[in-house]
């Protein structure tokens, strides 16, 4: 098994610093704002920000909004087995934490080491997850820079319905979900993504409008340099004014005001493996 221990401190220092600065200035979002690496505190940061990562494995970040979180926890499989717990709590919030008018809660677990990696090189993304006392399932988001120049950043979504189509039993209540570039599982989180050569033709349809999921082959034909990007986005339902990791695992959304919970114990990105068996106890 190839296990990844990403050297993310230098590569993602700008993500961390920008997140801390914006969160301190904006006054919006969850109580803990954005989580920073506890090993690289910034002068002037409050303790609640710099110690917020709570032992998340290297390369993972909590970008949760409002009453939601992603953190390490015992998952109950054995007395000592660990997983990352995503949870949202039943509360309605003010309309300042999300892009748009959302008053809900969204747990967002970010995986940061792939910023700048071409979308065509990402391959299959898989994860093992199980629900905790709620029917809400984890969804997969890809923050995508269409030209890989920072000019047009969009968010792609493989939602629960698409991921459930071919899920596999992984044992102990966990299911294995996956989505690849050539899988017909993708929508655009916000507005549809259009073909620059044919501006009325949709390459990727809008998530909240009835339509068929698509693969990303047509998108890559039109945007061959498209890459994953750690970035602030202006998409509805994303954290307002705060950078997020390029690969995201989401539970809840901007309208979700109920309890939801899930564990994630394994993530695969191409041949890279992040597994609970390698994660330290909190």
C-alpha atoms as a printed R data frame, in Angstrom:
    type eleno elety resid chain resno       x      y       z
1   ATOM     1    CA   UNK     A     1   0.000  0.000   0.000
2   ATOM     2    CA   UNK     A     2   1.355  3.349  -1.005
3   ATOM     3    CA   UNK     A     3   0.645  5.803   1.788
4   ATOM     4    CA   UNK     A     4   0.992  9.544   1.388
5   ATOM     5    CA   UNK     A     5   2.566 11.798   3.981
6   ATOM     6    CA   UNK     A     6   2.322 15.050   2.055
7   ATOM     7    CA   UNK     A     7   4.866 17.810   2.655
8   ATOM     8    CA   UNK     A     8   2.135 20.436   2.554
9   ATOM     9    CA   UNK     A     9   3.448 23.076   4.980
10  ATOM    10    CA   UNK     A    10   5.364 25.123   2.412
11  ATOM    11    CA   UNK     A    11   3.047 24.453  -0.536
12  ATOM    12    CA   UNK     A    12  -0.072 25.553   1.305
13  ATOM    13    CA   UNK     A    13   1.231 28.289   3.613
14  ATOM    14    CA   UNK     A    14  -0.480 30.886   1.442
15  ATOM    15    CA   UNK     A    15  -3.778 29.023   1.783
16  ATOM    16    CA   UNK     A    16  -3.387 28.939   5.563
17  ATOM    17    CA   UNK     A    17  -2.261 32.542   6.006
18  ATOM    18    CA   UNK     A    18  -4.914 33.953   3.688
19  ATOM    19    CA   UNK     A    19  -7.595 31.945   5.451
20  ATOM    20    CA   UNK     A    20  -6.560 33.218   8.876
21  ATOM    21    CA   UNK     A    21  -6.367 36.851   7.767
22  ATOM    22    CA   UNK     A    22  -9.697 36.772   5.957
23  ATOM    23    CA   UNK     A    23 -11.429 34.971   8.804
24  ATOM    24    CA   UNK     A    24 -10.200 37.489  11.363
25  ATOM    25    CA   UNK     A    25 -11.375 40.392   9.242
26  ATOM    26    CA   UNK     A    26 -14.649 39.040   7.912
27  ATOM    27    CA   UNK     A    27 -16.448 38.151  11.128
28  ATOM    28    CA   UNK     A    28 -18.480 35.514   9.319
29  ATOM    29    CA   UNK     A    29 -18.573 31.721   9.075
30  ATOM    30    CA   UNK     A    30 -18.386 29.086  11.794
31  ATOM    31    CA   UNK     A    31 -17.257 30.064  15.246
32  ATOM    32    CA   UNK     A    32 -13.731 28.779  14.605
33  ATOM    33    CA   UNK     A    33 -13.591 30.421  11.170
34  ATOM    34    CA   UNK     A    34 -10.972 28.519   9.153
35  ATOM    35    CA   UNK     A    35  -8.514 26.041  10.595
36  ATOM    36    CA   UNK     A    36  -4.774 26.682  10.426
37  ATOM    37    CA   UNK     A    37  -1.852 24.341  10.916
38  ATOM    38    CA   UNK     A    38  -1.117 24.293  14.667
39  ATOM    39    CA   UNK     A    39   2.604 23.820  14.014
40  ATOM    40    CA   UNK     A    40   2.911 27.151  12.165
41  ATOM    41    CA   UNK     A    41   1.057 29.752  14.250
42  ATOM    42    CA   UNK     A    42   1.016 33.301  12.976
43  ATOM    43    CA   UNK     A    43   1.700 36.217  15.326
44  ATOM    44    CA   UNK     A    44  -1.582 37.753  16.371
45  ATOM    45    CA   UNK     A    45  -3.720 34.677  15.632
46  ATOM    46    CA   UNK     A    46  -6.027 33.693  18.420
47  ATOM    47    CA   UNK     A    47  -5.595 30.263  19.986
48  ATOM    48    CA   UNK     A    48  -9.001 29.102  18.774
49  ATOM    49    CA   UNK     A    49  -7.783 29.529  15.204
50  ATOM    50    CA   UNK     A    50  -4.245 28.172  15.381
51  ATOM    51    CA   UNK     A    51  -5.156 25.041  17.326
52  ATOM    52    CA   UNK     A    52  -8.297 24.296  15.356
53  ATOM    53    CA   UNK     A    53  -7.028 21.472  13.156
54  ATOM    54    CA   UNK     A    54  -7.437 19.001  16.001
55  ATOM    55    CA   UNK     A    55  -5.063 16.337  14.697
56  ATOM    56    CA   UNK     A    56  -6.464 16.083  11.195
57  ATOM    57    CA   UNK     A    57  -3.987 14.063   9.112
58  ATOM    58    CA   UNK     A    58  -1.363 15.900   7.073
59  ATOM    59    CA   UNK     A    59  -2.846 17.565   4.019
60  ATOM    60    CA   UNK     A    60  -6.428 17.620   5.343
61  ATOM    61    CA   UNK     A    61  -8.199 20.810   6.464
62  ATOM    62    CA   UNK     A    62 -11.552 21.673   8.011
63  ATOM    63    CA   UNK     A    63 -13.342 24.329   5.936
64  ATOM    64    CA   UNK     A    64 -16.734 23.802   7.598
65  ATOM    65    CA   UNK     A    65 -19.335 26.561   7.678
66  ATOM    66    CA   UNK     A    66 -21.476 27.534  10.680
67  ATOM    67    CA   UNK     A    67 -22.424 24.740  13.096
68  ATOM    68    CA   UNK     A    68 -20.430 21.977  11.429
69  ATOM    69    CA   UNK     A    69 -16.979 20.447  11.715
70  ATOM    70    CA   UNK     A    70 -14.514 17.853  10.463
71  ATOM    71    CA   UNK     A    71 -12.201 16.325  13.053
72  ATOM    72    CA   UNK     A    72 -10.571 13.083  14.152
73  ATOM    73    CA   UNK     A    73 -12.686 10.739  16.228
74  ATOM    74    CA   UNK     A    74 -12.985  7.129  17.312
75  ATOM    75    CA   UNK     A    75 -15.375  5.494  14.846
76  ATOM    76    CA   UNK     A    76 -16.561  2.548  16.957
77  ATOM    77    CA   UNK     A    77 -15.276 -0.175  14.646
78  ATOM    78    CA   UNK     A    78 -12.842 -1.192  17.391
79  ATOM    79    CA   UNK     A    79 -11.949  0.386  20.719
80  ATOM    80    CA   UNK     A    80  -9.088  2.331  19.112
81  ATOM    81    CA   UNK     A    81  -9.964  2.750  15.422
82  ATOM    82    CA   UNK     A    82  -9.961  6.316  14.124
83  ATOM    83    CA   UNK     A    83 -11.678  8.120  11.271
84  ATOM    84    CA   UNK     A    84 -12.469 11.702  10.311
85  ATOM    85    CA   UNK     A    85 -15.905 12.669  11.552
86  ATOM    86    CA   UNK     A    86 -18.023 15.155   9.608
87  ATOM    87    CA   UNK     A    87 -20.991 16.549  11.520
88  ATOM    88    CA   UNK     A    88 -23.616 19.271  11.203
89  ATOM    89    CA   UNK     A    89 -25.861 20.435  14.037
90  ATOM    90    CA   UNK     A    90 -29.509 21.578  13.866
91  ATOM    91    CA   UNK     A    91 -29.356 25.344  13.773
92  ATOM    92    CA   UNK     A    92 -30.360 28.205  11.492
93  ATOM    93    CA   UNK     A    93 -27.715 30.923  11.143
94  ATOM    94    CA   UNK     A    94 -27.289 34.443   9.808
95  ATOM    95    CA   UNK     A    95 -26.805 35.014   6.086
96  ATOM    96    CA   UNK     A    96 -23.129 35.895   6.061
97  ATOM    97    CA   UNK     A    97 -21.119 32.672   6.146
98  ATOM    98    CA   UNK     A    98 -21.939 31.342   2.669
99  ATOM    99    CA   UNK     A    99 -21.809 32.882  -0.770
100 ATOM   100    CA   UNK     A   100 -25.471 33.681  -1.323
101 ATOM   101    CA   UNK     A   101 -28.240 33.717   1.262
102 ATOM   102    CA   UNK     A   102 -27.694 30.328   2.894
103 ATOM   103    CA   UNK     A   103 -28.525 29.954   6.584
104 ATOM   104    CA   UNK     A   104 -27.564 26.305   6.922
105 ATOM   105    CA   UNK     A   105 -24.582 24.245   7.976
106 ATOM   106    CA   UNK     A   106 -22.005 22.485   5.830
107 ATOM   107    CA   UNK     A   107 -19.192 20.215   7.011
108 ATOM   108    CA   UNK     A   108 -16.331 20.527   4.523
109 ATOM   109    CA   UNK     A   109 -13.239 18.342   4.710
110 ATOM   110    CA   UNK     A   110 -10.512 19.574   2.364
111 ATOM   111    CA   UNK     A   111  -7.594 17.689   0.845
112 ATOM   112    CA   UNK     A   112  -5.038 20.291  -0.193
113 ATOM   113    CA   UNK     A   113  -1.944 18.708  -1.830
114 ATOM   114    CA   UNK     A   114  -3.367 18.653  -5.372
115 ATOM   115    CA   UNK     A   115  -3.582 22.375  -6.127
116 ATOM   116    CA   UNK     A   116  -2.238 22.994  -9.628
117 ATOM   117    CA   UNK     A   117  -2.539 19.337 -10.665
118 ATOM   118    CA   UNK     A   118  -4.197 18.995 -14.059
119 ATOM   119    CA   UNK     A   119  -7.711 17.610 -13.863
120 ATOM   120    CA   UNK     A   120  -6.786 15.064 -16.529
121 ATOM   121    CA   UNK     A   121  -4.066 13.701 -14.207
122 ATOM   122    CA   UNK     A   122  -6.196 13.292 -11.095
123 ATOM   123    CA   UNK     A   123  -7.701  9.973 -12.144
124 ATOM   124    CA   UNK     A   124 -10.200  8.248  -9.847
125 ATOM   125    CA   UNK     A   125 -11.126  9.694  -6.456
126 ATOM   126    CA   UNK     A   126 -12.496  7.152  -3.982
127 ATOM   127    CA   UNK     A   127 -13.412  7.297  -0.318
128 ATOM   128    CA   UNK     A   128 -14.865  5.021   2.340
129 ATOM   129    CA   UNK     A   129 -17.609  6.570   4.457
130 ATOM   130    CA   UNK     A   130 -20.465  5.589   6.741
131 ATOM   131    CA   UNK     A   131 -23.365  7.608   8.092
132 ATOM   132    CA   UNK     A   132 -23.823  8.297  11.793
133 ATOM   133    CA   UNK     A   133 -27.501  8.280  12.667
134 ATOM   134    CA   UNK     A   134 -28.697 10.268   9.651
135 ATOM   135    CA   UNK     A   135 -29.561  9.584   5.991
136 ATOM   136    CA   UNK     A   136 -27.413 12.438   4.670
137 ATOM   137    CA   UNK     A   137 -24.512 11.177   2.529
138 ATOM   138    CA   UNK     A   138 -21.072 12.662   1.865
139 ATOM   139    CA   UNK     A   139 -20.647 14.328  -1.524
140 ATOM   140    CA   UNK     A   140 -17.502 15.086  -3.531
141 ATOM   141    CA   UNK     A   141 -16.522 18.556  -4.773
142 ATOM   142    CA   UNK     A   142 -13.648 19.549  -7.069
143 ATOM   143    CA   UNK     A   143 -12.572 23.199  -7.104
144 ATOM   144    CA   UNK     A   144 -11.525 23.580 -10.731
145 ATOM   145    CA   UNK     A   145  -9.516 26.367 -12.356
146 ATOM   146    CA   UNK     A   146 -10.672 26.079 -15.966
147 ATOM   147    CA   UNK     A   147  -7.547 27.614 -17.526
148 ATOM   148    CA   UNK     A   148  -5.209 26.957 -14.572
149 ATOM   149    CA   UNK     A   149  -4.434 30.672 -14.371
150 ATOM   150    CA   UNK     A   150  -6.708 31.716 -11.489
151 ATOM   151    CA   UNK     A   151  -9.099 33.533 -13.789
152 ATOM   152    CA   UNK     A   152 -12.140 31.244 -13.874
153 ATOM   153    CA   UNK     A   153 -12.533 29.011 -10.826
154 ATOM   154    CA   UNK     A   154 -15.598 26.746 -10.718
155 ATOM   155    CA   UNK     A   155 -16.789 23.926  -8.479
156 ATOM   156    CA   UNK     A   156 -17.728 20.489  -9.818
157 ATOM   157    CA   UNK     A   157 -20.046 18.224  -7.830
158 ATOM   158    CA   UNK     A   158 -20.513 14.459  -7.696
159 ATOM   159    CA   UNK     A   159 -23.632 14.323  -5.539
160 ATOM   160    CA   UNK     A   160 -24.934 11.547  -3.310
161 ATOM   161    CA   UNK     A   161 -27.314 10.148  -5.935
162 ATOM   162    CA   UNK     A   162 -24.496  9.788  -8.455
163 ATOM   163    CA   UNK     A   163 -22.060  8.322  -5.937
164 ATOM   164    CA   UNK     A   164 -24.635  5.802  -4.686
165 ATOM   165    CA   UNK     A   165 -25.106  4.257  -8.142
166 ATOM   166    CA   UNK     A   166 -22.123  1.928  -7.878
167 ATOM   167    CA   UNK     A   167 -21.073  2.094  -4.234
168 ATOM   168    CA   UNK     A   168 -19.400 -1.008  -2.805
169 ATOM   169    CA   UNK     A   169 -19.691 -2.523   0.655
170 ATOM   170    CA   UNK     A   170 -16.385 -1.884   2.480
171 ATOM   171    CA   UNK     A   171 -17.365 -3.603   5.739
172 ATOM   172    CA   UNK     A   172 -18.094 -2.378   9.289
173 ATOM   173    CA   UNK     A   173 -20.897 -0.128   8.021
174 ATOM   174    CA   UNK     A   174 -18.641  1.672   5.518
175 ATOM   175    CA   UNK     A   175 -19.312  2.050   1.811
176 ATOM   176    CA   UNK     A   176 -16.770  2.777  -0.899
177 ATOM   177    CA   UNK     A   177 -17.720  5.628  -3.234
178 ATOM   178    CA   UNK     A   178 -15.810  6.751  -6.310
179 ATOM   179    CA   UNK     A   179 -15.880  9.212  -9.195
180 ATOM   180    CA   UNK     A   180 -13.429  9.616 -12.052
181 ATOM   181    CA   UNK     A   181 -13.069 12.003 -14.953
182 ATOM   182    CA   UNK     A   182 -14.778  9.580 -17.355
183 ATOM   183    CA   UNK     A   183 -17.593  8.646 -14.977
184 ATOM   184    CA   UNK     A   184 -21.048 10.067 -15.716
185 ATOM   185    CA   UNK     A   185 -21.457 11.573 -12.234
186 ATOM   186    CA   UNK     A   186 -20.716 15.301 -12.484
187 ATOM   187    CA   UNK     A   187 -22.632 18.581 -12.339
188 ATOM   188    CA   UNK     A   188 -21.620 22.208 -11.820
189 ATOM   189    CA   UNK     A   189 -22.319 23.375  -8.276
190 ATOM   190    CA   UNK     A   190 -23.560 26.770  -9.464
191 ATOM   191    CA   UNK     A   191 -24.162 28.007 -13.024
192 ATOM   192    CA   UNK     A   192 -23.575 25.575 -15.901
193 ATOM   193    CA   UNK     A   193 -20.124 25.549 -17.470
194 ATOM   194    CA   UNK     A   194 -20.387 26.595 -21.119
195 ATOM   195    CA   UNK     A   195 -18.292 25.736 -24.144
196 ATOM   196    CA   UNK     A   196 -16.143 28.806 -24.985
197 ATOM   197    CA   UNK     A   197 -16.378 27.935 -28.684
198 ATOM   198    CA   UNK     A   198 -20.172 27.523 -28.539
199 ATOM   199    CA   UNK     A   199 -21.420 29.760 -25.704
200 ATOM   200    CA   UNK     A   200 -24.930 28.277 -25.659
201 ATOM   201    CA   UNK     A   201 -23.684 24.701 -25.295
202 ATOM   202    CA   UNK     A   202 -23.433 23.347 -21.758
203 ATOM   203    CA   UNK     A   203 -20.360 21.256 -21.007
204 ATOM   204    CA   UNK     A   204 -21.450 20.603 -17.406
205 ATOM   205    CA   UNK     A   205 -25.077 21.223 -16.322
206 ATOM   206    CA   UNK     A   206 -26.142 23.145 -13.238
207 ATOM   207    CA   UNK     A   207 -26.652 21.067 -10.098
208 ATOM   208    CA   UNK     A   208 -29.989 22.475  -8.964
209 ATOM   209    CA   UNK     A   209 -31.624 22.283 -12.388
210 ATOM   210    CA   UNK     A   210 -33.015 18.946 -13.536
211 ATOM   211    CA   UNK     A   211 -30.598 17.361 -15.947
212 ATOM   212    CA   UNK     A   212 -28.411 14.391 -16.654
213 ATOM   213    CA   UNK     A   213 -25.034 13.949 -14.997
214 ATOM   214    CA   UNK     A   214 -22.092 14.077 -17.386
215 ATOM   215    CA   UNK     A   215 -18.503 12.915 -17.552
216 ATOM   216    CA   UNK     A   216 -15.751 15.538 -17.783
217 ATOM   217    CA   UNK     A   217 -14.285 14.558 -21.138
218 ATOM   218    CA   UNK     A   218 -16.032 17.359 -23.040
219 ATOM   219    CA   UNK     A   219 -14.918 19.840 -20.389
220 ATOM   220    CA   UNK     A   220 -11.299 18.746 -20.800
221 ATOM   221    CA   UNK     A   221 -11.549 19.009 -24.577
222 ATOM   222    CA   UNK     A   222 -12.680 22.623 -24.243
223 ATOM   223    CA   UNK     A   223 -10.352 23.395 -21.316
224 ATOM   224    CA   UNK     A   224  -7.313 21.086 -21.680
225 ATOM   225    CA   UNK     A   225  -5.351 22.976 -18.999
226 ATOM   226    CA   UNK     A   226  -8.084 22.741 -16.353
227 ATOM   227    CA   UNK     A   227  -6.579 22.000 -12.950
228 ATOM   228    CA   UNK     A   228  -7.557 21.486  -9.334
229 ATOM   229    CA   UNK     A   229  -7.087 24.675  -7.312
230 ATOM   230    CA   UNK     A   230  -6.959 25.638  -3.623
231 ATOM   231    CA   UNK     A   231  -8.865 28.900  -3.838
232 ATOM   232    CA   UNK     A   232 -11.548 31.277  -2.729
233 ATOM   233    CA   UNK     A   233 -14.647 30.689  -4.852
234 ATOM   234    CA   UNK     A   234 -17.746 32.786  -5.529
235 ATOM   235    CA   UNK     A   235 -19.994 29.755  -6.080
236 ATOM   236    CA   UNK     A   236 -23.245 29.709  -4.116
237 ATOM   237    CA   UNK     A   237 -23.089 27.488  -1.056
238 ATOM   238    CA   UNK     A   238 -19.322 27.805  -0.595
239 ATOM   239    CA   UNK     A   239 -17.621 29.587   2.339
240 ATOM   240    CA   UNK     A   240 -17.781 33.326   1.800
241 ATOM   241    CA   UNK     A   241 -14.399 34.960   1.226
242 ATOM   242    CA   UNK     A   242 -12.367 32.009   2.524
243 ATOM   243    CA   UNK     A   243 -10.015 29.753   0.555
244 ATOM   244    CA   UNK     A   244 -10.770 26.047   0.454
245 ATOM   245    CA   UNK     A   245  -8.828 22.986  -0.638
246 ATOM   246    CA   UNK     A   246  -9.151 21.750  -4.201
247 ATOM   247    CA   UNK     A   247 -10.673 18.394  -3.244
248 ATOM   248    CA   UNK     A   248 -13.577 18.571  -0.798
249 ATOM   249    CA   UNK     A   249 -15.818 16.080   0.973
250 ATOM   250    CA   UNK     A   250 -19.103 17.737   1.895
251 ATOM   251    CA   UNK     A   251 -21.915 16.929   4.302
252 ATOM   252    CA   UNK     A   252 -24.894 19.294   4.420
253 ATOM   253    CA   UNK     A   253 -25.207 22.522   2.458
254 ATOM   254    CA   UNK     A   254 -26.277 26.150   2.694
255 ATOM   255    CA   UNK     A   255 -29.932 25.211   3.349
256 ATOM   256    CA   UNK     A   256 -29.271 22.244   5.656
257 ATOM   257    CA   UNK     A   257 -30.391 22.954   9.243
258 ATOM   258    CA   UNK     A   258 -30.679 19.394  10.620
259 ATOM   259    CA   UNK     A   259 -28.251 17.003  12.254
260 ATOM   260    CA   UNK     A   260 -26.080 14.906   9.949
261 ATOM   261    CA   UNK     A   261 -23.016 12.816  10.660
262 ATOM   262    CA   UNK     A   262 -20.558 10.633   8.774
263 ATOM   263    CA   UNK     A   263 -17.140  9.038   9.174
264 ATOM   264    CA   UNK     A   264 -14.467  8.910   6.462
265 ATOM   265    CA   UNK     A   265 -11.689  6.379   7.056
266 ATOM   266    CA   UNK     A   266  -9.931  6.148   3.688
267 ATOM   267    CA   UNK     A   267  -9.372  8.391   0.669
268 ATOM   268    CA   UNK     A   268  -7.687  7.492  -2.628
269 ATOM   269    CA   UNK     A   269  -6.659  9.998  -5.288
270 ATOM   270    CA   UNK     A   270  -5.250  8.091  -8.219
271 ATOM   271    CA   UNK     A   271  -2.517  5.905  -6.685
272 ATOM   272    CA   UNK     A   272  -2.223  8.060  -3.529
273 ATOM   273    CA   UNK     A   273  -3.758  6.503  -0.431
274 ATOM   274    CA   UNK     A   274  -4.740  8.193   2.834
275 ATOM   275    CA   UNK     A   275  -5.813  5.537   5.330
276 ATOM   276    CA   UNK     A   276  -6.979  5.592   8.938
277 ATOM   277    CA   UNK     A   277  -4.454  2.895   9.838
278 ATOM   278    CA   UNK     A   278  -1.723  5.544   9.456
279 ATOM   279    CA   UNK     A   279  -3.432  8.347  11.390
280 ATOM   280    CA   UNK     A   280  -2.257  9.232  14.863
281 ATOM   281    CA   UNK     A   281  -4.593  9.145  17.838
282 ATOM   282    CA   UNK     A   282  -6.023 12.585  18.699
